[in-house]
Amino acid sequence: MLLSRLLRCSSLHVFVTTLGTIAVYAQDSNTSRIRDILEGLGDPNEPGIAVLVRKGGKTVAELARGVRDLRSHIPVDSQTNFRLASCTKQFTAMAVMLLVHDGKLRYEERLGEVFPEFPSYGNAITIRNLLNHTSGLPDYEELMDKASAGGAQRWTESHQINDSQVLSLLEKEKTGRFPPGTRWSYSNSGYVVLGLIVGKVSRQPFPEFLRERIFTPLKMDNTVAYVKGENEVPDRAYGHSLENGKIVETDQRSTSATLGDGGIYSSLEDLAKWDEALSRHTLLSEADMQAALTPLHLPDGSLPHWNSYPEDADPLSGKPVSYGWGWFLDPYNGHPRMWHYGETVGFRSAIQRFTKDNLTVIILTNRSDLDAISLSTRVADLFLK
């Protein structure tokens, strides 16, 4: 565990308080301020949060507070694996780019070429459209509701929809939401399909491709795309929500088994390796990565605007959106960045990489009442000049 490793190193400092244990790499004003932020978030015996700050290619702060779940009360640490939710999309995009680099896939290849049985509306959807959310694919959660209308609910917390079933729902439709490339609409459907495309083109299951081509080379040994009954999540945190003033475990929902849009679990320890690989261009050259970090513009040259559902609380709702492939690209207070956030039942996450400042802030939480985006920018403000 992180704490035991730190105690063996005399050059590092560890804060132990009656409010919980928080480990950091160096005692300075910024890490003390981060500690103060975390201490104001709730009881240390409740589900918690993990924070990583990397500056100049080095980890400068690594803090944890709270517990993995309310059954074991094991403390959160740098090895605790949280569900990343939509922060998974950057890994899915990387998997696609690796196949393009291998010459096995083309960005202009059509969905109908990969899946010949897909309805004709897929013949106009390219891999590029799927990557940048301009495919116009129907939203699979809306299709789930449609399929369940007038009868028993087909998918539940214990009987979850999987990727192949998502594809089947999409194949039952006759048309997309809009002509591909003409509009932008954040699409979980698109990233589920991208995971399926990786599996078909590589001829190996998507989780196995991720393990073989990304996780193992980067020594992200405890990161997994979780498939119940086929693999396990080591050092797993379970999701929680605040309901009627009480924190309860809310770890799964009917859509928790899909992979390409949000199925990866990872930890601070492994995500530090991911951050290092992105900085050093370990998996793909800087030139190969450039396409993923180029903001999408609509045919008229404008940036798209975020269209949220009424029940969503998206931070970009109604605002212009700068998006590449698996990364938001809009600056923060004048600081260029590539970033993403994840929200699913019981979990919130944020990965913010301020590219010109050589600063990365990662927030992972296993409780849905914490705002990972706001917390990550509060932490970033301590380091940005």
HELIX and SHEET records of a PDB file:
HELIX    1   1 LEU A    2  LEU A    7  1                                   6    
HELIX    2   2 SER A   29  GLU A   39  1                                  11    
HELIX    3   3 ALA A   85  THR A   88  5                                   4    
HELIX    4   4 LYS A   89  HIS A  101  1                                  13    
HELIX    5   5 LEU A  111  VAL A  114  1                                   4    
HELIX    6   6 SER A  120  ALA A  124  5                                   5    
HELIX    7   7 ILE A  127  LEU A  131  1                                   5    
HELIX    8   8 TYR A  140  SER A  148  1                                   9    
HELIX    9   9 ASP A  163  GLU A  171  1                                   9    
HELIX   10  10 ASN A  188  SER A  202  1                                  15    
HELIX   11  11 PHE A  206  LEU A  210  1                                   5    
HELIX   12  12 ARG A  211  PHE A  215  3                                   5    
HELIX   13  13 LEU A  268  ARG A  280  1                                  13    
HELIX   14  14 GLU A  286  MET A  289  1                                   4    
HELIX   15  15 GLN A  290  LEU A  293  5                                   4    
HELIX   16  16 ALA A  372  PHE A  383  1                                  12    
SHEET    1   A 2 VAL A  14  THR A  17  0                                        
SHEET    2   A 2 GLY A  20  ALA A  23 -1                                        
SHEET    1   B 5 LYS A  58  ARG A  65  0                                        
SHEET    2   B 5 ILE A  49  LYS A  55 -1                                        
SHEET    3   B 5 LEU A 359  THR A 365 -1                                        
SHEET    4   B 5 PHE A 347  PHE A 354 -1                                        
SHEET    5   B 5 MET A 338  THR A 344 -1                                        
SHEET    1   C 3 PHE A  82  ARG A  83  0                                        
SHEET    2   C 3 ILE A 264  SER A 266 -1                                        
SHEET    3   C 3 VAL A 224  ALA A 225 -1                                        
SHEET    1   D 2 HIS A 240  GLU A 243  0                                        
SHEET    2   D 2 LYS A 246  GLU A 249 -1                                        
END                                                                             
